[in-house]
Amino acid sequence: MAQNTIPASVLFCCDHNSIRSPIAEGMMKKFYGRAAYVQSAGVKNDMEVDGFAIAVCDEIGVRIENHRSRSFDEMKDWGDDLGGFDLIVALSPASQRQALELTRVFHLDVEYWPIMDPTGLAEGREAKLAAYRQTRDQIQARMVERFGPPIMTDDPAS
């Protein structure tokens, strides 16, 4: 798949579907609108969306507070077939392994973006927010590099 081509459907995945993949899902929807069907999932879904992730996304007009975490297994249970996605973007090594394992029977692109996990990297609210901003900005830079500049800039909610 050519760089700067927006696939028809993208799945972002990470470990818990509580920070990195919800940020990526929210950004993709905000930046590229309905150009692609976008979902996210985690290897596990044992955590709700992270409050610091919500805060740093709000700063750039991306709303993820209503995100409901889900796992690969739940996707399967709900009938979301991984083979139906044109591209899977793994944001953690564990999710990359899981995506490759689950898609070995499909001809499907799985890309790995090494995005920092901000949990436990800092003490205190401001230091934590700085770490989460760094993760958000890493995702944004990779997204723009991969899919091109945002096409949705006239969002009335921002």
C-alpha positions as a Markdown table, in Angstrom:
| # | Residue | x | y | z |
|---|---|---|---|---|
| 1 | Met | 0.0 | 0.0 | 0.0 |
| 2 | Ala | 1.5 | 3.3 | -1.1 |
| 3 | Gln | 2.4 | 5.9 | 1.5 |
| 4 | Asn | -0.1 | 8.7 | 1.8 |
| 5 | Thr | -2.9 | 6.5 | 0.6 |
| 6 | Ile | -5.7 | 6.3 | 3.1 |
| 7 | Pro | -6.9 | 2.7 | 3.2 |
| 8 | Ala | -10.7 | 2.0 | 3.3 |
| 9 | Ser | -10.4 | 0.5 | 6.8 |
| 10 | Val | -7.8 | 0.7 | 9.5 |
| 11 | Leu | -7.5 | -1.1 | 12.9 |
| 12 | Phe | -5.1 | 0.4 | 15.5 |
| 13 | Cys | -4.0 | -1.9 | 18.3 |
| 14 | Cys | -1.9 | -1.9 | 21.4 |
| 15 | Asp | -1.8 | -3.7 | 24.7 |
| 16 | His | -4.9 | -2.6 | 26.6 |
| 17 | Asn | -6.8 | -0.3 | 24.2 |
| 18 | Ser | -6.7 | 2.4 | 26.8 |
| 19 | Ile | -4.1 | 4.9 | 25.6 |
| 20 | Arg | -2.2 | 4.5 | 22.3 |
| 21 | Ser | -4.8 | 2.9 | 20.1 |
| 22 | Pro | -7.7 | 5.0 | 21.3 |
| 23 | Ile | -5.6 | 8.1 | 20.7 |
| 24 | Ala | -4.8 | 6.9 | 17.2 |
| 25 | Glu | -8.4 | 5.9 | 16.5 |
| 26 | Gly | -9.6 | 9.3 | 17.6 |
| 27 | Met | -7.0 | 11.2 | 15.6 |
| 28 | Met | -7.6 | 9.2 | 12.5 |
| 29 | Lys | -11.3 | 10.0 | 12.6 |
| 30 | Lys | -10.7 | 13.7 | 13.3 |
| 31 | Phe | -8.0 | 14.1 | 10.7 |
| 32 | Tyr | -9.4 | 12.0 | 7.8 |
| 33 | Gly | -13.1 | 12.0 | 8.5 |
| 34 | Arg | -15.0 | 9.2 | 6.7 |
| 35 | Ala | -12.2 | 8.5 | 4.3 |
| 36 | Ala | -11.6 | 5.3 | 6.3 |
| 37 | Tyr | -13.5 | 3.0 | 8.7 |
| 38 | Val | -11.4 | 3.1 | 11.8 |
| 39 | Gln | -11.5 | 0.9 | 15.0 |
| 40 | Ser | -9.0 | 0.1 | 17.7 |
| 41 | Ala | -8.5 | -2.9 | 19.9 |
| 42 | Gly | -6.1 | -4.3 | 22.5 |
| 43 | Val | -4.5 | -7.6 | 23.3 |
| 44 | Lys | -6.5 | -7.3 | 26.5 |
| 45 | Asn | -9.3 | -4.9 | 27.5 |
| 46 | Asp | -8.7 | -4.9 | 31.2 |
| 47 | Met | -8.6 | -1.1 | 31.5 |
| 48 | Glu | -10.9 | 1.8 | 30.6 |
| 49 | Val | -9.7 | 4.7 | 28.5 |
| 50 | Asp | -7.0 | 6.6 | 30.4 |
| 51 | Gly | -7.8 | 10.0 | 31.8 |
| 52 | Phe | -4.5 | 11.5 | 30.8 |
| 53 | Ala | -5.0 | 10.2 | 27.2 |
| 54 | Ile | -8.4 | 12.0 | 27.2 |
| 55 | Ala | -6.8 | 15.2 | 28.5 |
| 56 | Val | -4.0 | 15.4 | 25.9 |
| 57 | Cys | -6.5 | 14.5 | 23.1 |
| 58 | Asp | -8.8 | 17.3 | 24.2 |
| 59 | Glu | -5.9 | 19.7 | 23.8 |
| 60 | Ile | -5.9 | 19.1 | 20.0 |
| 61 | Gly | -9.7 | 18.8 | 19.6 |
| 62 | Val | -9.8 | 15.0 | 19.5 |
| 63 | Arg | -12.6 | 13.5 | 21.7 |
| 64 | Ile | -12.0 | 10.0 | 23.1 |
| 65 | Glu | -13.8 | 10.2 | 26.4 |
| 66 | Asn | -16.6 | 7.9 | 25.2 |
| 67 | His | -14.2 | 5.2 | 23.9 |
| 68 | Arg | -15.0 | 1.7 | 25.1 |
| 69 | Ser | -12.0 | -0.5 | 25.4 |
| 70 | Arg | -12.1 | -3.8 | 23.6 |
| 71 | Ser | -9.9 | -6.7 | 22.9 |
| 72 | Phe | -9.2 | -8.8 | 19.7 |
| 73 | Asp | -11.3 | -11.6 | 21.2 |
| 74 | Glu | -14.3 | -9.2 | 21.7 |
| 75 | Met | -14.0 | -8.0 | 18.1 |
| 76 | Lys | -14.2 | -11.6 | 17.0 |
| 77 | Asp | -17.2 | -12.3 | 19.3 |
| 78 | Trp | -19.0 | -9.2 | 17.9 |
| 79 | Gly | -18.4 | -10.3 | 14.3 |
| 80 | Asp | -15.6 | -7.7 | 13.4 |
| 81 | Asp | -13.5 | -9.9 | 11.2 |
| 82 | Leu | -9.8 | -8.8 | 11.2 |
| 83 | Gly | -9.6 | -10.0 | 7.6 |
| 84 | Gly | -12.1 | -7.2 | 6.7 |
| 85 | Phe | -9.5 | -4.5 | 7.5 |
| 86 | Asp | -7.2 | -3.2 | 4.8 |
| 87 | Leu | -4.5 | -2.2 | 7.3 |
| 88 | Ile | -3.6 | -3.1 | 10.9 |
| 89 | Val | -1.3 | -0.7 | 12.7 |
| 90 | Ala | 0.3 | -2.2 | 15.8 |
| 91 | Leu | 1.5 | 0.3 | 18.4 |
| 92 | Ser | 3.1 | -2.1 | 20.8 |
| 93 | Pro | 5.3 | -5.3 | 20.3 |
| 94 | Ala | 2.6 | -7.5 | 21.9 |
| 95 | Ser | -0.2 | -6.2 | 19.7 |
| 96 | Gln | 2.1 | -6.7 | 16.6 |
| 97 | Arg | 2.6 | -10.4 | 17.6 |
| 98 | Gln | -1.1 | -10.9 | 18.2 |
| 99 | Ala | -2.1 | -9.1 | 14.9 |
| 100 | Leu | 0.4 | -11.2 | 12.9 |
| 101 | Glu | -0.8 | -14.4 | 14.5 |
| 102 | Leu | -4.5 | -13.6 | 13.9 |
| 103 | Thr | -3.9 | -12.5 | 10.3 |
| 104 | Arg | -1.6 | -15.2 | 9.1 |
| 105 | Val | -4.5 | -16.8 | 7.1 |
| 106 | Phe | -5.3 | -13.4 | 5.4 |
| 107 | His | -3.2 | -11.4 | 3.0 |
| 108 | Leu | -3.3 | -8.3 | 5.1 |
| 109 | Asp | -0.9 | -5.4 | 5.8 |
| 110 | Val | 0.3 | -5.2 | 9.4 |
| 111 | Glu | 2.5 | -2.2 | 10.2 |
| 112 | Tyr | 4.4 | -1.6 | 13.4 |
| 113 | Trp | 4.7 | 1.9 | 14.7 |
| 114 | Pro | 7.0 | 1.9 | 17.8 |
| 115 | Ile | 5.0 | 4.3 | 20.0 |
| 116 | Met | 6.1 | 4.9 | 23.6 |
| 117 | Asp | 3.8 | 3.7 | 26.4 |
| 118 | Pro | 3.6 | 6.8 | 28.7 |
| 119 | Thr | 2.3 | 4.9 | 31.8 |
| 120 | Gly | 4.7 | 4.9 | 34.7 |
| 121 | Leu | 7.2 | 7.2 | 33.0 |
| 122 | Ala | 6.7 | 10.2 | 35.2 |
| 123 | Glu | 5.5 | 11.4 | 38.7 |
| 124 | Gly | 3.1 | 14.2 | 39.2 |
| 125 | Arg | 0.3 | 15.5 | 36.9 |
| 126 | Glu | 2.4 | 17.9 | 34.7 |
| 127 | Ala | 5.2 | 15.4 | 34.1 |
| 128 | Lys | 2.6 | 12.7 | 33.3 |
| 129 | Leu | 0.8 | 15.0 | 30.9 |
| 130 | Ala | 4.2 | 15.8 | 29.2 |
| 131 | Ala | 4.8 | 12.1 | 28.7 |
| 132 | Tyr | 1.3 | 11.5 | 27.3 |
| 133 | Arg | 1.7 | 14.5 | 25.0 |
| 134 | Gln | 4.9 | 13.0 | 23.7 |
| 135 | Thr | 3.1 | 9.7 | 22.9 |
| 136 | Arg | 0.2 | 11.7 | 21.2 |
| 137 | Asp | 2.7 | 13.7 | 19.2 |
| 138 | Gln | 4.6 | 10.5 | 18.1 |
| 139 | Ile | 1.3 | 9.0 | 16.9 |
| 140 | Gln | 0.4 | 12.2 | 15.1 |
| 141 | Ala | 3.8 | 12.4 | 13.3 |
| 142 | Arg | 3.6 | 8.8 | 12.1 |
| 143 | Met | 0.0 | 9.3 | 11.0 |
| 144 | Val | 0.7 | 12.4 | 8.9 |
| 145 | Glu | 3.8 | 10.7 | 7.5 |
| 146 | Arg | 1.8 | 7.6 | 6.5 |
| 147 | Phe | -1.6 | 9.0 | 5.4 |
| 148 | Gly | -0.7 | 12.6 | 4.5 |
| 149 | Pro | -1.8 | 15.9 | 6.0 |
| 150 | Pro | -5.2 | 16.0 | 7.7 |
| 151 | Ile | -8.1 | 16.6 | 5.4 |
| 152 | Met | -10.6 | 17.5 | 8.1 |
| 153 | Thr | -9.8 | 20.9 | 9.4 |
| 154 | Asp | -13.2 | 22.6 | 9.7 |
| 155 | Asp | -14.5 | 20.7 | 12.6 |
| 156 | Pro | -17.1 | 22.9 | 14.4 |
| 157 | Ala | -16.4 | 21.2 | 17.7 |
| 158 | Ser | -12.9 | 22.4 | 17.9 |
